[in-house]
Amino acid sequence: MRPAPLSQSLRGRGDNGSPRFAYGADYNPDQWPRQVWEEDVALMRQAGVTIVNLAVFSWARIQPTAGTWDFGWLDEIMDLLHDGGIAVDLATATASPPPWLTTAHPEILPVTDHGETVWPGARQHWRPTSPVFREHALRLTRAMAERYAGHPALAAWHISNELGCHNVYDYSDDAARAFRTWLRRRYTTLDQLNHAWGTAFWSQGYSDWEQILPPRLAASHPNPTQQLDFKRFSSDALRDHLRAERDVLRAVTPDVPITTNFMVMGETKGMNYADWAAEVDFVSNDHYRTPGPQSLDELSFSANLTGNLAGGRPWYLMEHSTSAVNWQPVNLAKRAGELARDSLLHVAHGADAVCFFQWRQSAAGAEKYHSAMLPHAGPDSDLFRSVTCLGDTLRHLAPAAGASREAAPVAVLFDWDSWWASELDSHPTSRLRYRQEALDWYTALLNVGVRADVVPTGTPLDGYRMVIAPVLHVVPATLAKELTRYAENGGHLVATYFSGIVDENDHVWLGGYPGALRDLLGIRIEEFGPLPDGERVTLDGGLTASLWTDRVTATDPATEVLARYTGGEHAGRPAVTRRTSGQGSAAYVSTRLGPTGLTALLPTFLDHAGIRSELPEQARGHVELAVRSRDGDRYLFLVNRTDEPVPLPGLTGDVLPPGPADEDGPLVLAPRAVTVLHQRT
């Protein structure tokens, strides 16, 4: 039996045992002299902090040499935090090996595809497949577990930190041996592997398992299925390390929940988190915004996907920033209101904990200019006042803690295999970006005011009236069958260019594109039409498109042409189609329209599926709606995407902070603000 998730284990720490949101940050007391610690705890209490992530990068302090241990400082800070009413999510401290370990065992260091060693001096300089590293990491994990098993401050275990952030791909001899073992399990025989990898091409046929290597630097493009399998293997190798530490913790502390921080954000794609989610007791995520016109939408997209990786259950926002980060080319401070809005947008999509990196801004080291809850300027600062205000807001929102995400009418399908495979080399274009296409559809849905769930492949789809599958490049026969069944049973599928092209081995489905989805969509494409940089084509209705076109031929009388190309090589040919399938339909969009074009096109699909916005008309596109619910209570999170106030006439419910309400008129959502309406059904 698994322990209760963190949101439940923290209930006993709230007033009268009631549920509440956890609030806090990574805490690194070992960076500061002892006299600072008591001030830290006092200021944490002032800010409303209820939990800290402790000892994340403390291996060298806990184990200064191979044969010595120093737990005294950690004992003291654990006691101090507990006395201050602050819970601890305690890290296993294995994220970065100390210098004594890498000096004694340089064979744990990762190797690049060029054969270069990744040396110490930063962090995460270890091979996921190194038996030597595993031995030392598990010894530390067991020592931590046995030391703090009964400590009253311990609320959860935090395994390593951002697994794979800097060491997801290792090409060492350890990795080669582990890769061969992984391949034996997957294919059983060399004949099956040779078929899957298509080794008849370029004389690559293997006659012995020992001949197989990771896709290291080669004279030309490495075998594409070898590359895809190495990505799968690398994600699995990190997951195996996660399991190894987890199993030690469960053996010693079976009642303490365990997590690790995912990185569902931006172009971080090396870890298939859909395969990892079941390995932890509650899902956690780190997220940092990057500049750009879709920055806030990307935050929402990532939080949404994280909530669905968690199966709709509450999850833990382990890290985000109070203001500027330190690792972008230009690091901009957040504007007024953005700290709270960003935090509460994660809460809207299911987070029951809001934490930052870090509590006290470092005075030295690579991240000394990364913002924190307590900045260099100290507590007499606008930033600390904003942090304290957010802590107060989360206390007022406590009734929503523990509520699950309420399913939306639309799903955006997200598939790691398609992400990896669609961006391999030797393709029709190197410009395709899988996640960007998915984000563009999500932005368009926000623009028309329709809620959507971002769900990993394998999620049951029958509850969704419409499913959008952007660049679903890898479609095994079982997935094609499931999508056909979904449409025939009344669902409305929308697929895009470069979808249905290959099977799970990256083999092309023959007979014309879009391969596995060709019959369902009722179209056939003989040749791809990628566009050069800067070239655009026009469609009906004044739409313009870029990146990709297809020479589409309708092959079924039931296939309806919704839009045609009016310019370019394919002028007059279908650009957007829809085919009736059973009680539902399957549509195809053959080009990249971007958020603006998709916003114009979406109503055609939504109307056909009978989907309407739940927002007042004047709020659509300006406000994002997310809903959490539990036992007849609905919590409507309303997020202002703009810098202007937005009225919300017709929406009713008890207003929870933040979000001012005019008692004499309709609810008005302030610029860059979030408010919550509580409805009882």
C-alpha positions as CSV (number, residue, x, y, z in Angstrom):
1,M,0.0,0.0,0.0
2,R,1.4,3.4,-1.0
3,P,1.5,6.3,1.4
4,A,-0.9,9.2,1.2
5,P,0.1,11.9,-1.3
6,L,1.7,15.1,0.0
7,S,-1.4,17.2,-0.1
8,Q,-3.0,14.8,2.4
9,S,0.1,14.3,4.6
10,L,0.2,18.1,5.1
11,R,-3.4,18.3,6.3
12,G,-2.4,17.6,9.8
13,R,-0.1,20.6,9.8
14,G,-2.9,23.0,8.9
15,D,-5.2,24.7,11.3
16,N,-7.5,22.1,12.8
17,G,-6.1,19.5,10.4
18,S,-7.8,21.1,7.5
19,P,-6.4,20.8,3.9
20,R,-4.2,23.6,2.7
21,F,-1.7,24.5,-0.1
22,A,1.9,23.9,0.7
23,Y,4.1,26.9,0.1
24,G,7.9,27.2,0.1
25,A,11.2,26.8,-1.7
26,D,14.4,25.0,-2.0
27,Y,16.3,25.8,1.2
28,N,20.1,25.7,1.3
29,P,21.2,26.5,4.8
30,D,24.6,25.0,4.2
31,Q,25.4,28.1,2.1
32,W,25.0,30.3,5.1
33,P,26.5,30.7,8.6
34,R,24.5,29.2,11.5
35,Q,23.4,32.6,12.8
36,V,21.3,33.2,9.6
37,W,19.2,30.0,10.2
38,E,16.9,31.4,12.9
39,E,16.3,34.5,10.9
40,D,15.4,32.4,8.0
41,V,12.8,30.4,9.9
42,A,11.3,33.6,11.4
43,L,11.0,35.2,7.9
44,M,9.6,32.0,6.5
45,R,6.8,32.1,9.0
46,Q,6.2,35.7,8.1
47,A,5.9,34.8,4.5
48,G,3.5,31.9,5.1
49,V,6.0,29.2,4.2
50,T,4.8,25.7,5.2
51,I,7.4,23.4,3.5
52,V,11.0,23.5,2.2
53,N,12.9,21.2,-0.1
54,L,16.1,20.5,1.8
55,A,19.6,19.1,1.1
56,V,19.2,19.0,-2.7
57,F,22.9,19.7,-3.4
58,S,24.4,18.7,0.0
59,W,26.2,15.5,-0.7
60,A,29.7,17.0,-0.1
61,R,28.5,18.5,3.2
62,I,26.8,15.3,4.4
63,Q,29.7,13.0,3.3
64,P,32.8,15.1,3.1
65,T,35.0,12.1,2.4
66,A,34.4,8.5,1.5
67,G,34.6,7.4,5.1
68,T,33.2,10.3,7.1
69,W,29.6,11.6,7.6
70,D,28.4,14.9,9.0
71,F,24.7,14.9,9.9
72,G,24.9,17.3,12.8
73,W,24.1,20.5,10.8
74,L,21.2,18.7,9.0
75,D,19.9,17.4,12.3
76,E,19.9,20.9,13.7
77,I,18.1,22.6,10.8
78,M,15.5,19.8,10.6
79,D,14.8,20.4,14.3
80,L,14.7,24.2,13.8
81,L,12.3,23.9,10.9
82,H,10.0,21.5,12.8
83,D,9.9,23.9,15.8
84,G,8.9,26.6,13.4
85,G,6.0,24.6,12.0
86,I,7.7,24.1,8.6
87,A,7.6,20.6,7.0
88,V,10.5,19.2,5.0
89,D,10.6,17.5,1.6
90,L,14.0,16.0,2.1
91,A,16.2,15.3,-0.8
92,T,18.4,12.2,-1.1
93,A,21.2,14.6,-2.0
94,T,22.4,12.4,-4.8
95,A,22.1,15.0,-7.6
96,S,25.8,15.9,-7.8
97,P,28.6,13.7,-6.7
98,P,31.3,15.3,-4.5
99,P,34.9,15.8,-5.6
100,W,36.3,12.9,-3.6
101,L,34.0,10.5,-5.5
102,T,34.8,11.8,-9.0
103,T,38.5,11.9,-8.1
104,A,38.5,8.3,-6.9
105,H,36.2,7.1,-9.6
106,P,36.5,9.2,-12.8
107,E,34.7,6.3,-14.5
108,I,31.4,7.7,-13.2
109,L,31.7,10.8,-15.4
110,P,29.5,11.0,-18.5
111,V,30.9,10.9,-22.1
112,T,29.5,12.9,-25.0
113,D,28.8,11.4,-28.5
114,H,32.2,12.9,-29.5
115,G,34.0,10.9,-26.9
116,E,34.7,13.8,-24.6
117,T,34.5,13.4,-20.8
118,V,32.1,15.7,-18.9
119,W,34.2,16.9,-16.1
120,P,33.2,18.1,-12.6
121,G,32.8,21.8,-11.9
122,A,29.1,22.2,-12.4
123,R,26.5,19.6,-11.5
124,Q,25.0,16.3,-12.5
125,H,28.3,14.9,-13.7
126,W,27.4,11.2,-13.4
127,R,26.4,8.4,-15.7
128,P,22.9,7.0,-15.1
129,T,24.2,3.5,-16.0
130,S,27.3,3.6,-13.8
131,P,27.3,0.8,-11.3
132,V,29.9,2.6,-9.2
133,F,27.8,5.8,-9.0
134,R,24.7,3.7,-8.2
135,E,26.5,2.0,-5.3
136,H,27.5,5.2,-3.7
137,A,24.2,7.0,-4.4
138,L,22.2,4.2,-2.8
139,R,24.5,4.1,0.2
140,L,23.8,7.8,0.8
141,T,20.1,7.3,0.2
142,R,20.0,4.6,2.8
143,A,21.9,6.6,5.3
144,M,19.5,9.6,4.8
145,A,16.5,7.3,5.2
146,E,17.7,5.6,8.3
147,R,18.8,8.9,9.9
148,Y,15.5,10.7,9.4
149,A,12.9,8.0,9.2
150,G,11.2,9.1,12.4
151,H,11.8,12.8,12.2
152,P,8.6,14.7,12.7
153,A,9.5,17.4,10.1
154,L,9.8,14.8,7.3
155,A,6.8,15.1,5.0
156,A,8.2,13.6,1.8
157,W,11.3,12.3,0.0
158,H,12.7,14.1,-3.0
159,I,14.8,11.8,-5.1
160,S,17.9,13.4,-6.7
161,N,17.0,16.6,-8.6
162,E,15.9,17.3,-12.1
163,L,17.0,13.9,-13.3
164,G,18.4,14.2,-16.8
165,C,18.7,17.9,-16.9
166,H,22.4,17.7,-17.8
167,N,23.1,14.0,-18.2
168,V,20.3,12.5,-20.1
169,Y,22.5,11.3,-22.9
170,D,25.7,9.4,-22.0
171,Y,27.7,7.5,-24.6
172,S,30.2,5.8,-22.3
173,D,31.1,2.1,-22.3
174,D,28.8,1.7,-19.3
175,A,25.9,3.2,-21.4
176,A,26.9,0.9,-24.3
177,R,26.6,-2.2,-22.1
178,A,23.3,-1.1,-20.6
179,F,22.0,-0.2,-24.0
180,R,22.7,-3.7,-25.3
181,T,20.9,-5.2,-22.3
182,W,17.9,-2.9,-23.0
183,L,17.9,-3.9,-26.6
184,R,17.9,-7.6,-25.8
185,R,14.8,-7.1,-23.6
186,R,13.1,-5.2,-26.4
187,Y,13.9,-7.3,-29.4
188,T,15.0,-10.7,-28.0
189,T,16.9,-11.7,-31.1
190,L,19.3,-10.0,-33.4
191,D,17.1,-10.8,-36.4
192,Q,14.3,-8.8,-34.8
193,L,16.6,-5.9,-34.0
194,N,18.1,-5.9,-37.5
195,H,14.6,-5.8,-39.0
196,A,13.5,-3.0,-36.6
197,W,16.6,-0.9,-37.3
198,G,16.5,-1.5,-41.1
199,T,20.1,-2.5,-41.0
200,A,20.0,-3.8,-44.6
201,F,20.5,-0.1,-45.4
202,W,24.2,1.0,-45.5
203,S,25.5,-2.5,-44.6
204,Q,24.7,-2.2,-40.9
205,G,23.6,-5.8,-40.2
206,Y,24.7,-7.0,-36.7
207,S,25.9,-10.5,-36.1
208,D,26.7,-10.2,-32.5
209,W,25.2,-8.1,-29.7
210,E,28.6,-6.8,-28.7
211,Q,28.9,-5.0,-32.0
212,I,26.1,-2.6,-31.1
213,L,27.0,0.9,-29.8
214,P,25.1,4.0,-28.8
215,P,24.7,6.5,-31.7
216,R,28.1,8.1,-31.2
217,L,29.7,10.5,-33.7
218,A,29.5,8.9,-37.1
219,A,30.7,9.7,-40.6
220,S,27.1,10.6,-41.6
221,H,23.7,10.4,-40.1
222,P,23.4,7.5,-37.5
223,N,20.7,4.9,-38.0
224,P,17.3,6.7,-37.3
225,T,15.8,3.8,-35.3
226,Q,19.0,3.4,-33.4
227,Q,18.7,7.1,-32.5
228,L,15.1,6.7,-31.5
229,D,15.8,3.6,-29.4
230,F,18.7,5.4,-27.7
231,K,16.4,8.2,-26.7
232,R,13.9,5.6,-25.3
233,F,16.8,3.8,-23.5
234,S,18.2,7.0,-22.0
235,S,14.8,8.0,-20.5
236,D,14.4,4.4,-19.1
237,A,18.0,4.5,-17.7
238,L,17.2,7.6,-15.6
239,R,13.8,6.0,-14.6
240,D,15.7,2.9,-13.4
241,H,17.9,5.1,-11.2
242,L,14.7,6.8,-9.9
243,R,13.4,3.3,-9.1
244,A,16.6,2.2,-7.3
245,E,16.6,5.2,-4.9
246,R,12.8,4.9,-4.4
247,D,13.0,1.2,-3.5
248,V,15.6,2.0,-0.8
249,L,13.4,4.7,0.6
250,R,10.3,2.5,0.6
251,A,12.1,-0.3,2.4
252,V,13.1,2.1,5.2
253,T,10.2,4.6,5.3
254,P,7.2,2.9,3.7
255,D,4.8,5.6,5.0
256,V,6.6,8.6,3.6
257,P,5.5,9.7,0.1
258,I,8.2,9.9,-2.6
259,T,8.6,12.2,-5.5
260,T,11.1,13.7,-7.9
261,N,10.9,16.9,-9.9
262,F,10.0,16.5,-13.5
263,M,10.9,19.3,-16.0
264,V,7.8,19.7,-18.1
265,M,8.7,22.9,-19.8
266,G,9.9,24.3,-23.1
267,E,12.1,22.0,-25.2
268,T,13.1,19.7,-22.3
269,K,12.3,16.5,-24.0
270,G,14.8,13.8,-23.1
271,M,12.6,12.2,-20.3
272,N,9.3,10.5,-21.2
273,Y,7.4,11.6,-18.1
274,A,4.4,9.7,-19.2
275,D,6.4,6.5,-18.4
276,W,7.7,8.0,-15.1
277,A,4.5,9.2,-13.5
278,A,3.5,5.9,-12.0
279,E,6.9,5.5,-10.3
280,V,6.3,8.3,-7.7
281,D,3.6,8.8,-5.1
282,F,2.9,12.3,-6.3
283,V,4.0,14.1,-9.4
284,S,6.2,17.2,-9.0
285,N,7.4,19.6,-11.7
286,D,9.8,22.5,-12.2
287,H,8.9,25.2,-14.6
288,Y,10.6,28.4,-15.8
289,R,9.1,30.8,-18.3
290,T,11.1,31.8,-21.4
291,P,10.5,35.1,-23.2
292,G,8.2,35.3,-26.2
293,P,4.7,36.0,-27.3
294,Q,3.5,32.6,-26.0
295,S,5.4,32.6,-22.7
296,L,2.3,32.6,-20.5
297,D,0.5,30.1,-22.7
298,E,3.5,27.8,-22.5
299,L,3.3,27.9,-18.7
300,S,-0.3,27.0,-18.9
301,F,0.4,24.2,-21.4
302,S,3.1,22.7,-19.2
303,A,1.0,22.9,-16.0
304,N,-1.9,21.4,-17.9
305,L,0.2,18.5,-19.1
306,T,1.7,18.0,-15.7
307,G,-1.8,17.8,-14.2
308,N,-2.7,15.1,-16.7
309,L,0.5,13.2,-16.1
310,A,-0.7,13.2,-12.5
311,G,-4.0,11.7,-13.7
312,G,-6.0,14.8,-12.7
313,R,-4.8,14.4,-9.0
314,P,-3.1,17.2,-7.2
315,W,0.6,17.6,-7.9
316,Y,3.6,19.6,-6.5
317,L,5.2,22.7,-8.1
318,M,8.7,22.1,-6.9
319,E,10.5,25.0,-8.5
320,H,9.7,28.2,-10.4
321,S,11.0,31.7,-10.1
322,T,9.9,34.7,-8.1
323,S,11.4,37.0,-10.7
324,A,14.4,36.8,-13.0
325,V,16.5,33.7,-13.7
326,N,20.2,33.7,-14.4
327,W,20.6,31.4,-17.4
328,Q,18.8,33.2,-20.3
329,P,20.7,35.6,-22.6
330,V,18.8,38.5,-21.0
331,N,17.2,37.9,-17.6
332,L,14.1,40.0,-17.1
333,A,12.5,40.7,-13.8
334,K,8.8,39.8,-13.5
335,R,6.4,42.7,-13.7
336,A,3.9,43.6,-11.0
337,G,1.3,40.8,-10.5
338,E,3.2,38.2,-12.5
339,L,4.7,36.4,-9.5
340,A,1.2,35.6,-8.2
341,R,-0.4,35.0,-11.6
342,D,2.3,32.5,-12.6
343,S,2.0,30.7,-9.3
344,L,-1.7,30.5,-9.3
345,L,-1.9,29.4,-12.9
346,H,-0.1,26.2,-11.8
347,V,-2.6,25.9,-8.9
348,A,-5.4,26.3,-11.4
349,H,-4.1,23.2,-13.2
350,G,-3.9,21.1,-10.1
351,A,-0.8,22.1,-8.1
352,D,-1.3,21.7,-4.3
353,A,2.1,23.1,-3.6
354,V,3.8,26.3,-4.8
355,C,7.5,26.3,-4.3
356,F,10.3,28.4,-5.7
357,F,14.0,28.1,-6.3
358,Q,15.1,29.2,-3.8
359,W,14.4,30.6,-0.3
360,R,17.4,33.0,0.2
361,Q,19.2,34.3,-2.9
362,S,22.7,33.0,-3.0
363,A,25.7,35.4,-2.4
364,A,28.0,33.2,-4.4
365,G,27.9,30.5,-7.1
366,A,26.5,30.1,-10.6
367,E,22.9,31.0,-9.5
368,K,23.6,34.1,-7.4
369,Y,21.7,36.3,-9.7
370,H,18.7,33.9,-9.9
371,S,15.8,35.4,-7.9
372,A,14.6,33.9,-4.7
373,M,11.8,34.4,-2.1
374,L,14.2,36.4,0.0
375,P,16.3,38.6,-2.4
376,H,19.7,40.2,-1.9
377,A,17.8,43.4,-0.9
378,G,16.3,41.5,2.1
379,P,12.8,41.5,3.6
380,D,12.4,45.3,3.1
381,S,11.7,44.8,-0.6
382,D,8.8,44.7,-3.0
383,L,9.7,41.1,-4.0
384,F,9.5,39.9,-0.4
385,R,6.2,41.7,0.1
386,S,4.8,40.0,-3.0
387,V,6.0,36.7,-1.7
388,T,4.2,37.3,1.6
389,C,1.1,38.4,-0.1
390,L,1.0,35.2,-2.2
391,G,1.4,33.2,1.1
392,D,-1.7,35.0,2.4
393,T,-3.6,34.3,-0.8
394,L,-2.9,30.6,-0.6
395,R,-4.2,30.5,2.9
396,H,-7.5,32.0,1.7
397,L,-7.7,29.5,-1.2
398,A,-7.3,26.5,1.2
399,P,-10.8,25.2,0.5
400,A,-9.7,24.3,-3.0
401,A,-6.6,22.3,-1.8
402,G,-7.0,18.6,-2.7
403,A,-9.5,19.2,-5.4
404,S,-8.9,17.4,-8.7
405,R,-8.7,18.9,-12.2
406,E,-12.1,18.8,-14.0
407,A,-11.9,17.3,-17.4
408,A,-12.2,19.6,-20.4
409,P,-14.2,19.0,-23.6
410,V,-11.1,19.0,-25.8
411,A,-7.9,17.0,-25.5
412,V,-4.5,17.9,-27.1
413,L,-2.7,14.7,-27.6
414,F,1.0,14.7,-26.6
415,D,3.4,11.9,-27.5
416,W,7.1,11.7,-26.6
417,D,7.9,9.1,-29.3
418,S,6.5,11.5,-32.0
419,W,8.4,14.4,-30.4
420,W,11.7,12.5,-30.6
421,A,11.1,10.9,-34.0
422,S,9.6,13.8,-35.9
423,E,12.7,16.0,-35.1
424,L,15.4,13.4,-36.2
425,D,17.8,14.2,-39.0
426,S,17.3,13.2,-42.6
427,H,13.7,14.4,-42.7
428,P,11.8,16.6,-45.2
429,T,12.6,19.6,-43.1
430,S,14.8,20.3,-40.1
431,R,12.6,23.3,-39.1
432,L,9.7,21.3,-37.6
433,R,9.2,21.7,-33.9
434,Y,6.8,19.2,-32.5
435,R,6.0,21.0,-29.2
436,Q,5.6,24.3,-30.9
437,E,2.8,22.9,-33.1
438,A,1.1,21.5,-30.0
439,L,1.5,24.8,-28.2
440,D,0.0,26.7,-31.2
441,W,-3.2,24.7,-31.0
442,Y,-3.3,25.2,-27.3
443,T,-2.9,29.0,-27.7
444,A,-5.7,29.0,-30.3
445,L,-8.0,27.2,-27.9
446,L,-7.2,29.8,-25.2
447,N,-7.9,32.5,-27.8
448,V,-11.4,31.2,-28.4
449,G,-12.1,30.6,-24.7
450,V,-12.3,26.8,-24.8
451,R,-10.9,24.6,-22.1
452,A,-8.6,21.8,-23.2
453,D,-6.6,19.1,-21.5
454,V,-3.0,18.3,-22.7
455,V,-2.9,14.5,-22.3
456,P,-0.2,11.9,-23.0
457,T,-0.9,9.1,-25.5
458,G,-2.5,6.2,-23.7
459,T,-5.0,8.4,-21.9
460,P,-8.6,7.2,-22.4
461,L,-10.2,9.5,-25.0
462,D,-13.8,8.6,-24.9
463,G,-14.7,11.5,-22.4
464,Y,-13.5,14.1,-24.9
465,R,-15.7,15.5,-27.6
466,M,-12.7,16.5,-29.7
467,V,-9.1,15.3,-29.8
468,I,-6.4,17.3,-31.5
469,A,-3.3,15.3,-32.5
470,P,-0.6,17.7,-33.6
471,V,2.3,16.0,-35.6
472,L,1.3,12.5,-34.3
473,H,4.2,11.2,-36.3
474,V,4.6,7.7,-34.7
475,V,1.4,5.7,-34.9
476,P,1.6,2.0,-34.1
477,A,-1.2,-0.1,-35.5
478,T,-2.8,-0.3,-32.0
479,L,-3.0,3.5,-31.8
480,A,-4.4,3.8,-35.3
481,K,-7.1,1.3,-34.3
482,E,-7.9,3.3,-31.1
483,L,-8.2,6.6,-32.9
484,T,-10.5,5.0,-35.5
485,R,-12.7,3.5,-32.8
486,Y,-12.8,6.9,-31.0
487,A,-14.1,8.7,-34.2
488,E,-16.5,5.9,-35.1
489,N,-18.0,6.1,-31.6
490,G,-18.8,9.8,-31.9
491,G,-15.5,11.6,-31.2
492,H,-14.0,14.3,-33.5
493,L,-10.4,13.8,-34.3
494,V,-8.1,16.5,-35.8
495,A,-4.7,15.5,-37.1
496,T,-2.0,17.6,-38.7
497,Y,0.8,17.4,-41.2
498,F,3.5,14.7,-40.7
499,S,1.1,12.5,-38.7
500,G,0.6,8.8,-39.1
501,I,3.8,8.5,-41.1
502,V,5.8,5.8,-39.2
503,D,5.2,2.8,-36.9
504,E,6.9,2.3,-33.5
505,N,10.1,1.2,-35.3
506,D,10.3,4.4,-37.4
507,H,9.3,2.4,-40.5
508,V,7.2,4.3,-43.0
509,W,3.6,3.0,-43.5
510,L,3.6,2.3,-47.2
511,G,0.9,3.1,-49.7
512,G,0.9,6.9,-49.3
513,Y,0.8,9.4,-46.5
514,P,-0.6,9.9,-43.9
515,G,0.1,6.2,-43.6
516,A,-1.6,4.6,-40.6
517,L,-4.3,7.4,-40.6
518,R,-4.9,7.4,-44.4
519,D,-8.2,5.5,-44.4
520,L,-9.6,7.2,-41.3
521,L,-8.9,10.6,-42.8
522,G,-10.0,9.7,-46.3
523,I,-7.0,11.3,-48.1
524,R,-3.8,10.3,-49.8
525,I,-0.6,12.2,-50.1
526,E,2.2,11.1,-52.5
527,E,4.9,13.6,-51.6
528,F,5.6,16.1,-48.8
529,G,5.9,19.8,-49.6
530,P,8.0,21.5,-46.9
531,L,8.5,25.2,-47.4
532,P,11.8,27.1,-47.5
533,D,12.5,29.6,-44.7
534,G,10.4,32.7,-45.1
535,E,8.1,31.3,-47.8
536,R,4.3,31.4,-47.0
537,V,1.2,30.1,-48.8
538,T,-2.4,31.3,-48.8
539,L,-5.6,29.4,-48.1
540,D,-9.3,30.2,-48.3
541,G,-10.5,33.0,-46.1
542,G,-7.2,34.9,-46.2
543,L,-5.3,32.4,-44.0
544,T,-1.6,32.2,-44.5
545,A,0.7,29.2,-43.7
546,S,4.3,28.3,-43.4
547,L,6.8,25.4,-42.9
548,W,4.8,22.6,-44.6
549,T,2.3,21.8,-47.3
550,D,0.9,18.6,-48.6
551,R,-0.4,17.6,-52.0
552,V,-3.7,16.2,-50.7
553,T,-6.0,14.0,-52.7
554,A,-9.4,13.1,-51.3
555,T,-10.0,9.4,-51.6
556,D,-13.4,9.0,-50.1
557,P,-16.7,10.7,-51.2
558,A,-17.3,11.3,-47.5
559,T,-14.2,13.5,-47.3
560,E,-15.2,17.2,-47.2
561,V,-12.8,20.0,-48.2
562,L,-13.0,22.7,-45.6
563,A,-10.3,24.9,-47.1
564,R,-8.1,24.9,-50.2
565,Y,-4.7,26.4,-51.0
566,T,-5.2,29.5,-53.1
567,G,-1.5,30.1,-53.7
568,G,1.7,28.2,-54.0
569,E,2.5,24.9,-55.7
570,H,-0.7,23.2,-54.5
571,A,-3.1,26.0,-55.4
572,G,-6.6,24.6,-55.8
573,R,-5.9,21.4,-53.8
574,P,-7.4,20.6,-50.4
575,A,-5.5,22.1,-47.4
576,V,-8.0,21.2,-44.6
577,T,-10.3,18.2,-44.9
578,R,-12.9,16.4,-42.7
579,R,-14.3,12.9,-43.2
580,T,-17.4,11.5,-41.4
581,S,-16.5,8.3,-39.6
582,G,-19.3,6.4,-37.9
583,Q,-20.9,8.8,-35.5
584,G,-17.9,11.1,-35.4
585,S,-15.3,12.6,-37.8
586,A,-11.6,12.8,-38.6
587,A,-10.1,16.1,-39.9
588,Y,-6.7,16.9,-41.4
589,V,-4.8,20.2,-41.4
590,S,-1.9,19.9,-43.9
591,T,0.1,23.0,-43.1
592,R,1.3,25.1,-40.2
593,L,-1.1,28.0,-39.6
594,G,0.3,29.3,-36.3
595,P,-1.8,30.6,-33.4
596,T,-3.5,33.3,-35.5
597,G,-4.6,31.0,-38.3
598,L,-5.6,28.2,-36.0
599,T,-7.7,30.7,-34.0
600,A,-9.6,31.5,-37.2
601,L,-10.0,27.8,-38.2
602,L,-10.9,26.3,-34.8
603,P,-14.5,27.4,-34.7
604,T,-15.3,25.2,-37.7
605,F,-14.1,22.1,-35.8
606,L,-15.6,23.2,-32.5
607,D,-19.0,23.9,-33.9
608,H,-19.1,20.5,-35.6
609,A,-18.3,18.9,-32.3
610,G,-20.9,21.0,-30.4
611,I,-18.4,22.7,-28.2
612,R,-19.0,26.2,-26.8
613,S,-16.9,28.4,-24.6
614,E,-17.9,28.6,-20.9
615,L,-16.7,32.2,-20.7
616,P,-18.7,35.4,-21.4
617,E,-18.1,36.5,-25.0
618,Q,-16.1,39.6,-24.0
619,A,-13.8,37.6,-21.9
620,R,-12.9,35.0,-24.6
621,G,-9.3,35.2,-25.5
622,H,-8.5,37.6,-22.7
623,V,-9.2,35.1,-19.8
624,E,-8.2,31.5,-19.3
625,L,-10.6,29.3,-17.4
626,A,-9.4,26.2,-15.5
627,V,-11.6,24.2,-13.1
628,R,-10.9,22.1,-10.1
629,S,-13.7,20.2,-8.3
630,R,-14.4,17.8,-5.4
631,D,-17.6,16.4,-3.8
632,G,-19.9,18.9,-5.5
633,D,-17.6,21.9,-5.0
634,R,-16.3,23.6,-8.2
635,Y,-13.5,26.1,-8.2
636,L,-13.3,28.2,-11.3
637,F,-9.8,29.7,-11.7
638,L,-10.0,32.8,-14.0
639,V,-6.6,34.0,-15.2
640,N,-6.2,37.4,-17.0
641,R,-3.9,36.8,-19.9
642,T,-3.7,40.6,-20.6
643,D,-2.5,43.9,-19.1
644,E,-6.0,45.3,-19.1
645,P,-9.0,44.8,-16.7
646,V,-11.6,42.3,-18.0
647,P,-15.2,42.3,-16.9
648,L,-16.8,38.9,-16.3
649,P,-20.6,39.4,-16.5
650,G,-22.8,36.4,-15.8
651,L,-20.3,34.4,-13.8
652,T,-21.5,33.7,-10.3
653,G,-20.0,32.2,-7.2
654,D,-18.3,33.1,-4.0
655,V,-15.1,35.1,-4.8
656,L,-11.9,33.8,-3.3
657,P,-8.7,36.0,-3.3
658,P,-7.0,37.3,-5.3
659,G,-9.4,39.1,-7.6
660,P,-11.4,42.2,-6.6
661,A,-15.1,42.1,-7.0
662,D,-17.3,45.2,-7.4
663,E,-20.3,44.7,-5.1
664,D,-22.4,47.0,-7.3
665,G,-21.6,45.4,-10.6
666,P,-20.1,42.4,-12.4
667,L,-16.9,40.8,-11.5
668,V,-13.9,42.5,-13.0
669,L,-10.6,40.7,-13.4
670,A,-7.7,43.1,-12.8
671,P,-4.7,43.1,-15.2
672,R,-2.4,40.1,-14.8
673,A,-4.6,38.8,-12.0
674,V,-6.2,35.5,-11.0
675,T,-9.4,35.1,-9.1
676,V,-11.3,32.0,-8.0
677,L,-15.1,31.5,-8.0
678,H,-16.4,28.8,-5.7
679,Q,-19.6,27.1,-6.9
680,R,-21.6,24.5,-5.1
681,T,-23.4,22.0,-7.5
